[in-house]
């Protein structure tokens, strides 16, 4: 095979040999780049985009995940609450047991849960507070209770786990 290529090379004129030589010097690296370097670069870019997408998904899950667990627990899909459950799922589960509907809630960065209740019965709220404190060691901080009607209150505050 090499002899055959050498024989073809020798049959070319010196001018054609020089032209083919310079053409191979110019096109050789370009062909190498398109065959080797470009696919490697594209593969690297794909991996970087995949990593970015996974990091974005992980960040989204870390912010929304606890809230999703709370919503699932508040809908009664998982009615058992064990001691290792996070504070948000415990608060939401106990609230649903006392027929207390949350107006709004958000996970506090200080390992607490900010919760807003509107127009709930005061006796239900007292039972809710009692069970959270007695059975789960979850106590309110900065609790604000407003009431326009007798026996009906609106509450907002932060619940924290105390040992």
Secondary structure, DSSP 8 states (H G I E B T S, - for coil): -HHHHHHHHHHS-HHHHHHHHHHHHHHHHHHHIIIIIHHHHHHHHHHHHHHHHHHHHHHHHHHHHHHHHHHHHHTTSS----TTS-HHHHHHHHHHHTT--EEEEEEETTTEEEEEEEEEEHHHHHHHHHHHHHHH-EEEEEEEEEEEETTEEEEEEEEEE--
